[in-house]
């Protein structure tokens, strides 16, 4: 993995953590919330 790829991955992770922190600290709304993170789902047959 190149340095550029490592930096890109770190920035992506920081962005995700900032979103989580904002979600946890958001006390303005008491209703249910959903954080939309992209997911990688693999279909596997057992």
CHARMM-style PDB file with segment names, atoms N, HN, CA, C and O in Angstrom:
ATOM      1  N   UNK     1       0.848  -1.169   0.000  1.00  0.00      PROA
ATOM      2  CA  UNK     1       0.000   0.000   0.000  1.00  0.00      PROA
ATOM      3  C   UNK     1       0.897   1.237   0.000  1.00  0.00      PROA
ATOM      4  O   UNK     1       1.820   1.345   0.807  1.00  0.00      PROA
ATOM      5  N   UNK     2       0.622   2.146  -0.892  1.00  0.00      PROA
ATOM      6  HN  UNK     2      -0.128   2.058  -1.548  1.00  0.00      PROA
ATOM      7  CA  UNK     2       1.449   3.346  -0.992  1.00  0.00      PROA
ATOM      8  C   UNK     2       1.073   4.353   0.088  1.00  0.00      PROA
ATOM      9  O   UNK     2       0.028   4.235   0.728  1.00  0.00      PROA
ATOM     10  N   UNK     3       1.923   5.326   0.277  1.00  0.00      PROA
ATOM     11  HN  UNK     3       2.772   5.421  -0.243  1.00  0.00      PROA
ATOM     12  CA  UNK     3       1.669   6.375   1.259  1.00  0.00      PROA
ATOM     13  C   UNK     3       0.399   7.136   0.910  1.00  0.00      PROA
ATOM     14  O   UNK     3      -0.379   7.491   1.796  1.00  0.00      PROA
ATOM     15  N   UNK     4       0.186   7.387  -0.376  1.00  0.00      PROA
ATOM     16  HN  UNK     4       0.818   7.099  -1.096  1.00  0.00      PROA
ATOM     17  CA  UNK     4      -1.012   8.100  -0.816  1.00  0.00      PROA
ATOM     18  C   UNK     4      -2.274   7.317  -0.458  1.00  0.00      PROA
ATOM     19  O   UNK     4      -3.262   7.900  -0.014  1.00  0.00      PROA
ATOM     20  N   UNK     5      -2.241   6.007  -0.649  1.00  0.00      PROA
ATOM     21  HN  UNK     5      -1.438   5.533  -1.010  1.00  0.00      PROA
ATOM     22  CA  UNK     5      -3.385   5.161  -0.304  1.00  0.00      PROA
ATOM     23  C   UNK     5      -3.622   5.154   1.204  1.00  0.00      PROA
ATOM     24  O   UNK     5      -4.767   5.180   1.653  1.00  0.00      PROA
ATOM     25  N   UNK     6      -2.547   5.119   1.981  1.00  0.00      PROA
ATOM     26  HN  UNK     6      -1.616   5.097   1.616  1.00  0.00      PROA
ATOM     27  CA  UNK     6      -2.672   5.144   3.434  1.00  0.00      PROA
ATOM     28  C   UNK     6      -3.307   6.447   3.899  1.00  0.00      PROA
ATOM     29  O   UNK     6      -4.167   6.445   4.780  1.00  0.00      PROA
ATOM     30  N   UNK     7      -2.886   7.551   3.310  1.00  0.00      PROA
ATOM     31  HN  UNK     7      -2.187   7.552   2.594  1.00  0.00      PROA
ATOM     32  CA  UNK     7      -3.440   8.858   3.669  1.00  0.00      PROA
ATOM     33  C   UNK     7      -4.912   8.926   3.296  1.00  0.00      PROA
ATOM     34  O   UNK     7      -5.719   9.432   4.076  1.00  0.00      PROA
ATOM     35  N   UNK     8      -5.279   8.428   2.121  1.00  0.00      PROA
ATOM     36  HN  UNK     8      -4.623   8.018   1.488  1.00  0.00      PROA
ATOM     37  CA  UNK     8      -6.674   8.433   1.679  1.00  0.00      PROA
ATOM     38  C   UNK     8      -7.535   7.600   2.625  1.00  0.00      PROA
ATOM     39  O   UNK     8      -8.637   8.011   2.987  1.00  0.00      PROA
ATOM     40  N   UNK     9      -7.034   6.429   3.028  1.00  0.00      PROA
ATOM     41  HN  UNK     9      -6.139   6.095   2.734  1.00  0.00      PROA
ATOM     42  CA  UNK     9      -7.781   5.583   3.958  1.00  0.00      PROA
ATOM     43  C   UNK     9      -7.921   6.248   5.326  1.00  0.00      PROA
ATOM     44  O   UNK     9      -8.973   6.154   5.958  1.00  0.00      PROA
ATOM     45  N   UNK    10      -6.878   6.910   5.776  1.00  0.00      PROA
ATOM     46  HN  UNK    10      -6.023   6.986   5.262  1.00  0.00      PROA
ATOM     47  CA  UNK    10      -6.930   7.596   7.064  1.00  0.00      PROA
ATOM     48  C   UNK    10      -7.942   8.735   7.031  1.00  0.00      PROA
ATOM     49  O   UNK    10      -8.697   8.921   7.985  1.00  0.00      PROA
ATOM     50  N   UNK    11      -7.961   9.496   5.940  1.00  0.00      PROA
ATOM     51  HN  UNK    11      -7.348   9.344   5.165  1.00  0.00      PROA
ATOM     52  CA  UNK    11      -8.925  10.589   5.809  1.00  0.00      PROA
ATOM     53  C   UNK    11     -10.356  10.059   5.800  1.00  0.00      PROA
ATOM     54  O   UNK    11     -11.250  10.661   6.395  1.00  0.00      PROA
ATOM     55  N   UNK    12     -10.569   8.931   5.122  1.00  0.00      PROA
ATOM     56  HN  UNK    12      -9.842   8.442   4.638  1.00  0.00      PROA
ATOM     57  CA  UNK    12     -11.893   8.323   5.079  1.00  0.00      PROA
ATOM     58  C   UNK    12     -12.318   7.902   6.483  1.00  0.00      PROA
ATOM     59  O   UNK    12     -13.459   8.134   6.883  1.00  0.00      PROA
ATOM     60  N   UNK    13     -11.410   7.287   7.225  1.00  0.00      PROA
ATOM     61  HN  UNK    13     -10.484   7.099   6.899  1.00  0.00      PROA
ATOM     62  CA  UNK    13     -11.724   6.836   8.584  1.00  0.00      PROA
ATOM     63  C   UNK    13     -11.990   8.021   9.499  1.00  0.00      PROA
ATOM     64  O   UNK    13     -12.902   7.964  10.325  1.00  0.00      PROA
ATOM     65  N   UNK    14     -11.217   9.092   9.373  1.00  0.00      PROA
ATOM     66  HN  UNK    14     -10.476   9.138   8.702  1.00  0.00      PROA
ATOM     67  CA  UNK    14     -11.427  10.293  10.182  1.00  0.00      PROA
ATOM     68  C   UNK    14     -12.811  10.869   9.901  1.00  0.00      PROA
ATOM     69  O   UNK    14     -13.523  11.264  10.825  1.00  0.00      PROA
ATOM     70  N   UNK    15     -13.190  10.917   8.622  1.00  0.00      PROA
ATOM     71  HN  UNK    15     -12.612  10.596   7.871  1.00  0.00      PROA
ATOM     72  CA  UNK    15     -14.507  11.426   8.236  1.00  0.00      PROA
ATOM     73  C   UNK    15     -15.606  10.582   8.889  1.00  0.00      PROA
ATOM     74  O   UNK    15     -16.573  11.129   9.419  1.00  0.00      PROA
ATOM     75  N   UNK    16     -15.465   9.254   8.852  1.00  0.00      PROA
ATOM     76  HN  UNK    16     -14.680   8.809   8.421  1.00  0.00      PROA
ATOM     77  CA  UNK    16     -16.465   8.373   9.457  1.00  0.00      PROA
ATOM     78  C   UNK    16     -16.544   8.585  10.965  1.00  0.00      PROA
ATOM     79  O   UNK    16     -17.638   8.606  11.528  1.00  0.00      PROA
ATOM     80  N   UNK    17     -15.403   8.742  11.619  1.00  0.00      PROA
ATOM     81  HN  UNK    17     -14.515   8.725  11.161  1.00  0.00      PROA
ATOM     82  CA  UNK    17     -15.392   8.974  13.058  1.00  0.00      PROA
ATOM     83  C   UNK    17     -16.019  10.319  13.408  1.00  0.00      PROA
ATOM     84  O   UNK    17     -16.729  10.428  14.408  1.00  0.00      PROA
ATOM     85  N   UNK    18     -15.764  11.351  12.591  1.00  0.00      PROA
ATOM     86  HN  UNK    18     -15.187  11.262  11.779  1.00  0.00      PROA
ATOM     87  CA  UNK    18     -16.375  12.657  12.828  1.00  0.00      PROA
ATOM     88  C   UNK    18     -17.896  12.573  12.711  1.00  0.00      PROA
ATOM     89  O   UNK    18     -18.618  13.202  13.485  1.00  0.00      PROA
ATOM     90  N   UNK    19     -18.382  11.789  11.736  1.00  0.00      PROA
ATOM     91  HN  UNK    19     -17.796  11.278  11.107  1.00  0.00      PROA
ATOM     92  CA  UNK    19     -19.825  11.599  11.591  1.00  0.00      PROA
ATOM     93  C   UNK    19     -20.409  10.903  12.815  1.00  0.00      PROA
ATOM     94  O   UNK    19     -21.483  11.278  13.286  1.00  0.00      PROA
ATOM     95  N   UNK    20     -19.708   9.886  13.338  1.00  0.00      PROA
ATOM     96  HN  UNK    20     -18.836   9.581  12.955  1.00  0.00      PROA
ATOM     97  CA  UNK    20     -20.184   9.190  14.530  1.00  0.00      PROA
ATOM     98  C   UNK    20     -20.212  10.120  15.742  1.00  0.00      PROA
ATOM     99  O   UNK    20     -21.174  10.116  16.510  1.00  0.00      PROA
ATOM    100  N   UNK    21     -19.170  10.905  15.908  1.00  0.00      PROA
ATOM    101  HN  UNK    21     -18.389  10.909  15.284  1.00  0.00      PROA
ATOM    102  CA  UNK    21     -19.115  11.845  17.028  1.00  0.00      PROA
ATOM    103  C   UNK    21     -20.269  12.835  16.938  1.00  0.00      PROA
ATOM    104  O   UNK    21     -20.929  13.115  17.938  1.00  0.00      PROA
ATOM    105  N   UNK    22     -20.512  13.364  15.748  1.00  0.00      PROA
ATOM    106  HN  UNK    22     -19.976  13.137  14.935  1.00  0.00      PROA
ATOM    107  CA  UNK    22     -21.620  14.301  15.551  1.00  0.00      PROA
ATOM    108  C   UNK    22     -22.941  13.617  15.871  1.00  0.00      PROA
ATOM    109  O   UNK    22     -23.808  14.214  16.509  1.00  0.00      PROA
ATOM    110  N   UNK    23     -23.101  12.382  15.438  1.00  0.00      PROA
ATOM    111  HN  UNK    23     -22.397  11.898  14.919  1.00  0.00      PROA
ATOM    112  CA  UNK    23     -24.318  11.620  15.695  1.00  0.00      PROA
ATOM    113  C   UNK    23     -24.528  11.437  17.200  1.00  0.00      PROA
ATOM    114  O   UNK    23     -25.631  11.645  17.706  1.00  0.00      PROA
ATOM    115  N   UNK    24     -23.471  11.049  17.910  1.00  0.00      PROA
ATOM    116  HN  UNK    24     -22.575  10.880  17.499  1.00  0.00      PROA
ATOM    117  CA  UNK    24     -23.582  10.818  19.347  1.00  0.00      PROA
ATOM    118  C   UNK    24     -23.824  12.101  20.121  1.00  0.00      PROA
ATOM    119  O   UNK    24     -24.527  12.089  21.132  1.00  0.00      PROA
ATOM    120  N   UNK    25     -23.255  13.202  19.666  1.00  0.00      PROA
ATOM    121  HN  UNK    25     -22.684  13.212  18.845  1.00  0.00      PROA
ATOM    122  CA  UNK    25     -23.375  14.470  20.386  1.00  0.00      PROA
ATOM    123  C   UNK    25     -24.624  15.253  20.016  1.00  0.00      PROA
ATOM    124  O   UNK    25     -24.933  16.260  20.653  1.00  0.00      PROA
ATOM    125  N   UNK    26     -25.329  14.813  19.016  1.00  0.00      PROA
ATOM    126  HN  UNK    26     -25.078  13.995  18.499  1.00  0.00      PROA
ATOM    127  CA  UNK    26     -26.514  15.543  18.558  1.00  0.00      PROA
ATOM    128  C   UNK    26     -27.666  15.286  19.524  1.00  0.00      PROA
ATOM    129  O   UNK    26     -28.316  14.242  19.461  1.00  0.00      PROA
ATOM    130  N   UNK    27     -27.911  16.225  20.400  1.00  0.00      PROA
ATOM    131  HN  UNK    27     -27.383  17.073  20.451  1.00  0.00      PROA
ATOM    132  CA  UNK    27     -28.969  16.048  21.395  1.00  0.00      PROA
ATOM    133  C   UNK    27     -30.213  16.865  21.063  1.00  0.00      PROA
ATOM    134  O   UNK    27     -31.132  16.953  21.878  1.00  0.00      PROA
ATOM    135  N   UNK    28     -30.250  17.463  19.870  1.00  0.00      PROA
ATOM    136  HN  UNK    28     -29.504  17.391  19.208  1.00  0.00      PROA
ATOM    137  CA  UNK    28     -31.386  18.296  19.490  1.00  0.00      PROA
ATOM    138  C   UNK    28     -32.621  17.474  19.154  1.00  0.00      PROA
ATOM    139  O   UNK    28     -33.743  17.950  19.321  1.00  0.00      PROA
ATOM    140  N   UNK    29     -32.429  16.245  18.681  1.00  0.00      PROA
ATOM    141  HN  UNK    29     -31.517  15.858  18.545  1.00  0.00      PROA
ATOM    142  CA  UNK    29     -33.553  15.414  18.273  1.00  0.00      PROA
ATOM    143  C   UNK    29     -33.540  14.118  19.075  1.00  0.00      PROA
ATOM    144  O   UNK    29     -32.511  13.455  19.207  1.00  0.00      PROA
ATOM    145  N   UNK    30     -34.706  13.780  19.604  1.00  0.00      PROA
ATOM    146  HN  UNK    30     -35.542  14.319  19.496  1.00  0.00      PROA
ATOM    147  CA  UNK    30     -34.807  12.555  20.396  1.00  0.00      PROA
ATOM    148  C   UNK    30     -35.363  11.390  19.598  1.00  0.00      PROA
ATOM    149  O   UNK    30     -35.480  10.280  20.116  1.00  0.00      PROA
ATOM    150  N   UNK    31     -35.706  11.632  18.349  1.00  0.00      PROA
ATOM    151  HN  UNK    31     -35.612  12.534  17.927  1.00  0.00      PROA
ATOM    152  CA  UNK    31     -36.276  10.565  17.538  1.00  0.00      PROA
ATOM    153  C   UNK    31     -35.191   9.606  17.063  1.00  0.00      PROA
ATOM    154  O   UNK    31     -34.000   9.901  17.155  1.00  0.00      PROA
ATOM    155  N   UNK    32     -35.611   8.478  16.565  1.00  0.00      PROA
ATOM    156  HN  UNK    32     -36.579   8.238  16.490  1.00  0.00      PROA
ATOM    157  CA  UNK    32     -34.667   7.474  16.070  1.00  0.00      PROA
ATOM    158  C   UNK    32     -33.878   8.028  14.899  1.00  0.00      PROA
ATOM    159  O   UNK    32     -34.394   8.786  14.078  1.00  0.00      PROA
ATOM    160  N   UNK    33     -32.620   7.633  14.842  1.00  0.00      PROA
ATOM    161  HN  UNK    33     -32.201   7.017  15.509  1.00  0.00      PROA
ATOM    162  CA  UNK    33     -31.741   8.118  13.790  1.00  0.00      PROA
ATOM    163  C   UNK    33     -31.057   6.950  13.117  1.00  0.00      PROA
ATOM    164  O   UNK    33     -30.852   5.893  13.714  1.00  0.00      PROA
ATOM    165  N   UNK    34     -30.711   7.163  11.870  1.00  0.00      PROA
ATOM    166  HN  UNK    34     -30.878   8.021  11.385  1.00  0.00      PROA
ATOM    167  CA  UNK    34     -29.982   6.160  11.105  1.00  0.00      PROA
ATOM    168  C   UNK    34     -28.767   6.848  10.498  1.00  0.00      PROA
ATOM    169  O   UNK    34     -28.894   7.897   9.866  1.00  0.00      PROA
ATOM    170  N   UNK    35     -27.605   6.265  10.689  1.00  0.00      PROA
ATOM    171  HN  UNK    35     -27.502   5.414  11.203  1.00  0.00      PROA
ATOM    172  CA  UNK    35     -26.385   6.770  10.054  1.00  0.00      PROA
ATOM    173  C   UNK    35     -26.177   5.940   8.807  1.00  0.00      PROA
ATOM    174  O   UNK    35     -26.061   4.717   8.882  1.00  0.00      PROA
ATOM    175  N   UNK    36     -26.129   6.593   7.668  1.00  0.00      PROA
ATOM    176  HN  UNK    36     -26.223   7.586   7.607  1.00  0.00      PROA
ATOM    177  CA  UNK    36     -25.990   5.888   6.403  1.00  0.00      PROA
ATOM    178  C   UNK    36     -24.523   5.764   6.018  1.00  0.00      PROA
ATOM    179  O   UNK    36     -23.945   6.673   5.424  1.00  0.00      PROA
ATOM    180  N   UNK    37     -23.936   4.636   6.362  1.00  0.00      PROA
ATOM    181  HN  UNK    37     -24.405   3.897   6.845  1.00  0.00      PROA
ATOM    182  CA  UNK    37     -22.576   4.334   5.947  1.00  0.00      PROA
ATOM    183  C   UNK    37     -22.646   3.342   4.803  1.00  0.00      PROA
ATOM    184  O   UNK    37     -23.499   2.455   4.786  1.00  0.00      PROA
ATOM    185  N   UNK    38     -21.761   3.496   3.867  1.00  0.00      PROA
ATOM    186  HN  UNK    38     -21.069   4.217   3.881  1.00  0.00      PROA
ATOM    187  CA  UNK    38     -21.731   2.526   2.787  1.00  0.00      PROA
ATOM    188  C   UNK    38     -21.227   1.195   3.349  1.00  0.00      PROA
ATOM    189  O   UNK    38     -20.316   1.159   4.176  1.00  0.00      PROA
ATOM    190  N   UNK    39     -21.830   0.120   2.889  1.00  0.00      PROA
ATOM    191  HN  UNK    39     -22.570   0.149   2.218  1.00  0.00      PROA
ATOM    192  CA  UNK    39     -21.454  -1.204   3.378  1.00  0.00      PROA
ATOM    193  C   UNK    39     -21.025  -2.070   2.208  1.00  0.00      PROA
ATOM    194  O   UNK    39     -21.592  -1.998   1.118  1.00  0.00      PROA
ATOM    195  N   UNK    40     -20.033  -2.875   2.450  1.00  0.00      PROA
ATOM    196  HN  UNK    40     -19.572  -2.933   3.336  1.00  0.00      PROA
ATOM    197  CA  UNK    40     -19.621  -3.862   1.480  1.00  0.00      PROA
ATOM    198  C   UNK    40     -20.194  -5.197   1.917  1.00  0.00      PROA
ATOM    199  O   UNK    40     -19.759  -5.770   2.916  1.00  0.00      PROA
ATOM    200  N   UNK    41     -21.172  -5.694   1.168  1.00  0.00      PROA
ATOM    201  HN  UNK    41     -21.526  -5.229   0.356  1.00  0.00      PROA
ATOM    202  CA  UNK    41     -21.833  -6.941   1.514  1.00  0.00      PROA
ATOM    203  C   UNK    41     -21.472  -7.974   0.470  1.00  0.00      PROA
ATOM    204  O   UNK    41     -21.653  -7.764  -0.729  1.00  0.00      PROA
ATOM    205  N   UNK    42     -20.963  -9.081   0.942  1.00  0.00      PROA
ATOM    206  HN  UNK    42     -20.816  -9.251   1.916  1.00  0.00      PROA
ATOM    207  CA  UNK    42     -20.592 -10.167   0.041  1.00  0.00      PROA
ATOM    208  C   UNK    42     -21.582 -11.298   0.211  1.00  0.00      PROA
ATOM    209  O   UNK    42     -21.869 -11.714   1.334  1.00  0.00      PROA
ATOM    210  N   UNK    43     -22.109 -11.800  -0.901  1.00  0.00      PROA
ATOM    211  HN  UNK    43     -21.876 -11.462  -1.813  1.00  0.00      PROA
ATOM    212  CA  UNK    43     -22.998 -12.937  -0.849  1.00  0.00      PROA
ATOM    213  C   UNK    43     -22.161 -14.203  -0.900  1.00  0.00      PROA
ATOM    214  O   UNK    43     -21.434 -14.445  -1.864  1.00  0.00      PROA
ATOM    215  N   UNK    44     -22.272 -14.997   0.137  1.00  0.00      PROA
ATOM    216  HN  UNK    44     -22.862 -14.801   0.919  1.00  0.00      PROA
ATOM    217  CA  UNK    44     -21.496 -16.237   0.200  1.00  0.00      PROA
ATOM    218  C   UNK    44     -22.457 -17.393   0.391  1.00  0.00      PROA
ATOM    219  O   UNK    44     -23.417 -17.304   1.156  1.00  0.00      PROA
ATOM    220  N   UNK    45     -22.186 -18.470  -0.311  1.00  0.00      PROA
ATOM    221  HN  UNK    45     -21.406 -18.542  -0.932  1.00  0.00      PROA
ATOM    222  CA  UNK    45     -22.992 -19.668  -0.200  1.00  0.00      PROA
ATOM    223  C   UNK    45     -22.222 -20.673   0.633  1.00  0.00      PROA
ATOM    224  O   UNK    45     -21.064 -20.981   0.352  1.00  0.00      PROA
ATOM    225  N   UNK    46     -22.890 -21.180   1.670  1.00  0.00      PROA
ATOM    226  HN  UNK    46     -23.831 -20.929   1.898  1.00  0.00      PROA
ATOM    227  CA  UNK    46     -22.217 -22.131   2.561  1.00  0.00      PROA
ATOM    228  C   UNK    46     -22.259 -23.521   1.972  1.00  0.00      PROA
ATOM    229  OT1 UNK    46     -21.744 -24.462   2.575  1.00  0.00      PROA
TER     230      UNK     46
END
